[in-house]
Each structure stands twice: as C-alpha cells, then as structure tokens.
Amino acid sequence: MKNEKITRRGLIVGGLALMTSGCMSTIQDVVQPIPIALSADTYRVDPRYRRQRVRYDGGEAPGTIVVNTSEYYLYSVEEGGWATRYGVGVGEQGLTLKGNARIGHKAVWPSWTPTANMMRRKPRLVQYAGGVPGGPDNPLGARALYLYRGGRDTMFRIHGTNEPWSIGTSVSSGCIRLTNDDIVDLYERTPVGTSVLVV
C-alpha cells in the first residue's frame, strides 16, 4: 500500500513536470520577453501589461498599429507573424475612437489643451483651457502620436502618461495611453502616415 501511494505521487509529480515543460516550450513559441531596463514607471504596471513580443495573426499589414480596447493592448504589427504588444489605458465607456485612422503628426513632450467636450464633462479642467506646456507634469507624457481621419485631426492621441498605474484601465477621455517608456519606444518605430485600427 505504501509503495502504491509513492507510485501514484510519482506519477502525479512526473505528469505535472511533463505538462509544465510542454507548456514552457509553447509559451516560448508565442511570447518573447523584451529586455528593457525596468524604470520606476514599469514597476507600477501590472506585469501582464508590460511590453513584450508576441505572435500575431490578425491579418493587418506589418507596420500597422492595432489597439484592442477591451483587452487593453496595443500591437505594433511586424513581419513574420509577430508584433510588439504594449499595455494601454483607454477611454471611459463611449469615449474611445473606433475604426481606422492614420498617424498624422508626432510630438516630443507635447503640450496639452483640454477640448470643449472634456471641459464640459469635467469642469475642473477649465483651469487648463489656456493649455499646459510639455514636460513631466503634462498629461500627454513624453511623446504623442496624433490620430487623423481624412486629413483632419480627430483630437484623439496615442500618448504617454504620468499615471503608469492607469495602464490596463478605462480612465481617459478617449485617448490611448502607454507608460512613458513604452510611448518612447513606439514613437521611434512609428512614422507619420502609419495606419491605426482601434477595435
């Protein structure tokens, strides 16, 4: 009886080891961690929303940006069925841009002015009606990619944030926010004219 228990335990432990090793090779085929220096901002983000390279089969052409607002991920689509995936914060319900757009403009440490709709919804923002200069205290963070449709600014942005803990939540007035580390990375790989799909 004692030997039988050991045998069962051995089978269970051995089976778990085999299952785990099988999963590990599968995960490595699907996800490639990106070696990045972890800044203080990165540590304040849920690990599942940290930047990584993942398998991508959405069908969009390499170079396209795809934002999945329900999963809080942005994908920068690459060659060979891969993408760099970033965690994002998105707009509160009903405030997010949907569909196709293009990057019409880019800015380093952009200035920010709340829109009339934002000030109507949140009267406390009226104090910023004259604009806020770019810098570490600016809500748009270190970089911004401006979304255009038909050659016109939609007033929606993909930008950094000085609130890294908001990644993975629906808190913005409609824009897509990344950590400052991630928006700098995305900014460098994204030329003006890039196609964007928000789903």
N, C-alpha and C positions, 0 to 999 in steps of 0.2 A: 504493500500500500504506500509506504514511504517513497519507494522508488518511482511508483506511478505518479505521485504528486510532483516529484522533481522533473520527471519526463514531461508532464503537462506544462509545468512552469517553463522548462527549457523550450518547449515548442512555442509557447506564447511569446517569450522574450525573443527567441530566434526569429519568429514570424514578424514581430514588430521591427526588429532590426532590418530584416529584408524589405519590409514595406517602407521604412524610413529611407533606406538607401535608394530604393526605387524612386521615391518622391523627390529626393535631392537631385537626382540627375534630370528629372523632368523640370523641376524649378529652374535649374541652371540653364536648361534649354530655352526657357521662357523669359527669364529675368537676368539682366546683367547689372549688378550694382555699379554705380558710377563713383569712382573715388573722388570725393570732394572734401575739402577742409571744412569740418563742421564748425560753423560760426555760432555765436550765441543765438542768432535767429533760428538756425536749423534745429538746435536742441529744443526749441519751443514748439516745434511742429510734430504732430503725431507721425511716428516712423513710416506708416503706410503712405503718407503724402510726401515723403522725401523723393527727390529726383532719382530716377533710375531708367535704364534702357530696357525696353520690353518688346516682346513680339507684338506685331500689329498687322491685322488683316482686314482693316476697314475698307480698303479699296481706293482710298484717296491717293493722289499722286505724291511722290516724295517732294518734300518742301512745303506741303500743306500743314496748317495748324488746325487741329480738331479739338474743340472744347466739349467735354461731356459734363454738363452742369449737374446732372443727377448723381454722378459718381465723384464729382469734384476733382476731375483730372483734365489736364491739357496735354495733348500729344503733338509733338513735332515729328511728323512722319519722315522716315528716312528710307534709303534704298534697301532692298533685300528683305522686306517684311519686318522691319524694326522701326521703333520710334523711341524718342526720349520722352518720358512721361513725367509731368510735374503735378504736384498737388496744387489746387487752387481754391480760393474763396470766390463765391459767386453772388449774384444779386438776390435780394429777397424775392419771394414768390411774386411773379408778374412783372418784375423789373429787369429781367435779363433779355438782352438781344438774342434772337434766334435766327438761324439760317446762315446765308452766305455773306461774306464781307471780304475786304482786302485791307492790308496794312497800307494806309495812305500817307503816313507820317510817323517819324520816330523822334524821341527826345530823351536826352540825358538830364537827370534831375529836373523833371518838368515842373512848371508852375501849375497851379490848380485853381479853378474858379467854379464854385457850385452852379449848376444850372438852375433856371427858374423853377422847374419841377422839383428839384431837390430841396430848394428853399421853401417851397410851398408845403412839402411833406414834412420837413424838419426845420421849423422856423429858427432854431438856434444857429443854423448855417448862414443866416442873413449877415452875421458879423464878418463873414468871409466873402461877401459879394464883390469886393474890390480885388479879390484874388489872393493867393498865398504863393510866395516865391518858392522856387525849387530848393530842396535841401532835406536833411534827415527828418525834419518835423512835418514835411509835406505829405498829405495822404496818398499821393501817387508814387511815393518811394523813389528808388534810384533810376528807373527807366520807365518809359511808356511807349506802347505801340498803339497808334490811333486807328480805329476801325472805320472804314469808309464804304459807302454803297453808292454806285452810280456817280462816282467822283465827288460825293458830298460826305462831310464828317457826320457820323451817326451820333456823336457825343459819347460813345462807348469806347472804353480803353481796355487793353491788357496792360497791367502796370504792377509795380512793386507795392509793398505795404510796410508801414512801421508798426503793424499789428500782426506779427507772424502767427500768433495763436489763433487767428481767424481763418487760417487755411483749413479747408475741409468743412466750411460752414456757409450758410446763406445769409450774409450780413450786409453786402454792399448795396449801393443804389443802382446796380445793374452792371457795373464793370467786373472784369475778371482780374483777380489779384493773385500774385505769387509772392513768395519771400523775395527780398531784395537780391539775395544770392542767385535765385532762380531766374528772376527777370533779367539780370545782367547776362546770364548765360543764354537765355532765349533771345535777347536783343542782339547779341553778337552773331547768332546763326540765322537771323530773320531779316531778309532785305525788304525794302519798300516794294509793294506790289504782291507780297505773299498772300495766297488765298487762305481764308479762315472759314471754318464751318463750325457753328455753335449749335449743338443739339441738346 
